[in-house]
Amino acid sequence: MKENVKIFLIALILGMAIAFFLSFKFKDQVAFAINPTVTYFYVGSYNNLDAASKVSQNYPNSVIYQDKDIYKIVIGVFSEDNVVDLMSSYFEDKGISFNRGSMSVDNAFLGEISNYELLIKSSDPSYYESINESILNLFREYMN
């Protein structure tokens, strides 16, 4: 009887340790599956499309995103926190004043931009502009 209790306790402790380790290792993937959201950077909010279109000409590759009756000029869309921080620093270094917002998206879109986010994390900041352009093109397609 005592032998069974010892085996049970060892199995319980081992299971808890493995679950604890896996919960930290795959924390982003679990959040990715449950709550698919992205953080977007925008440089202005406007009540009409004409004003937003004029200002968006100052930001190459920007996307005009309609949030209810407000038009926002989006300059970046990212899902991972460390990429959000990297790109936030990048835009600040370029002297761009921006705001952040978040929106729910589907898992397919998150899967597509996650490949580009890997590139951002592993590349030189001189490549950020072209990688961000590709992400914005995906976002443009997703919004349509």
BELCOR-V822147 format. One record per residue. N is the residue number from 1. PSI is psi in degrees with one decimal (999 if undefined). Layout:
# BELCOR-V822147
n=N psi=PSI
n=N psi=PSI
This chain:
# BELCOR-V822147
n=1 psi=-47.3
n=2 psi=-32.7
n=3 psi=-41.1
n=4 psi=-39.2
n=5 psi=-42.2
n=6 psi=-45.3
n=7 psi=-43.2
n=8 psi=-44.8
n=9 psi=-39.9
n=10 psi=-43.8
n=11 psi=-39.9
n=12 psi=-46.5
n=13 psi=-42.4
n=14 psi=-42.7
n=15 psi=-41.2
n=16 psi=-40.2
n=17 psi=-42.6
n=18 psi=-43.3
n=19 psi=-41.1
n=20 psi=-46.1
n=21 psi=-46.8
n=22 psi=-32.3
n=23 psi=-33.4
n=24 psi=-36.5
n=25 psi=-39.6
n=26 psi=28.5
n=27 psi=-43.8
n=28 psi=-38.0
n=29 psi=-34.6
n=30 psi=-45.4
n=31 psi=-34.9
n=32 psi=-41.5
n=33 psi=-33.8
n=34 psi=-46.5
n=35 psi=78.8
n=36 psi=100.9
n=37 psi=157.3
n=38 psi=156.4
n=39 psi=129.8
n=40 psi=146.9
n=41 psi=131.4
n=42 psi=149.3
n=43 psi=-5.7
n=44 psi=154.7
n=45 psi=133.6
n=46 psi=152.0
n=47 psi=-19.9
n=48 psi=156.6
n=49 psi=-33.2
n=50 psi=-45.2
n=51 psi=-41.1
n=52 psi=-38.9
n=53 psi=-39.8
n=54 psi=-48.0
n=55 psi=-33.2
n=56 psi=-19.2
n=57 psi=-23.4
n=58 psi=-11.8
n=59 psi=96.8
n=60 psi=141.1
n=61 psi=8.0
n=62 psi=159.3
n=63 psi=135.7
n=64 psi=118.3
n=65 psi=125.4
n=66 psi=116.0
n=67 psi=98.4
n=68 psi=-115.3
n=69 psi=13.1
n=70 psi=135.1
n=71 psi=122.9
n=72 psi=140.5
n=73 psi=104.6
n=74 psi=129.8
n=75 psi=-3.8
n=76 psi=145.6
n=77 psi=122.6
n=78 psi=155.0
n=79 psi=-34.7
n=80 psi=138.6
n=81 psi=-41.8
n=82 psi=-30.2
n=83 psi=-37.7
n=84 psi=-43.7
n=85 psi=-42.9
n=86 psi=-48.4
n=87 psi=-29.5
n=88 psi=-45.5
n=89 psi=-40.5
n=90 psi=-48.9
n=91 psi=-37.5
n=92 psi=-39.6
n=93 psi=-29.8
n=94 psi=-4.3
n=95 psi=20.0
n=96 psi=125.8
n=97 psi=124.8
n=98 psi=166.2
n=99 psi=165.6
n=100 psi=148.6
n=101 psi=167.7
n=102 psi=152.7
n=103 psi=152.6
n=104 psi=139.1
n=105 psi=173.8
n=106 psi=165.7
n=107 psi=-29.3
n=108 psi=-43.4
n=109 psi=-42.9
n=110 psi=-39.3
n=111 psi=-38.2
n=112 psi=-44.6
n=113 psi=-18.4
n=114 psi=-31.0
n=115 psi=-40.9
n=116 psi=-33.5
n=117 psi=-33.6
n=118 psi=-39.8
n=119 psi=-41.1
n=120 psi=-44.7
n=121 psi=-27.5
n=122 psi=2.9
n=123 psi=172.0
n=124 psi=146.4
n=125 psi=-19.9
n=126 psi=-18.0
n=127 psi=-5.9
n=128 psi=-39.2
n=129 psi=-46.6
n=130 psi=-35.6
n=131 psi=-42.4
n=132 psi=-37.1
n=133 psi=-42.3
n=134 psi=-40.3
n=135 psi=-41.4
n=136 psi=-34.3
n=137 psi=-40.4
n=138 psi=-41.3
n=139 psi=-41.1
n=140 psi=-45.6
n=141 psi=-40.2
n=142 psi=-40.4
n=143 psi=-27.6
n=144 psi=999
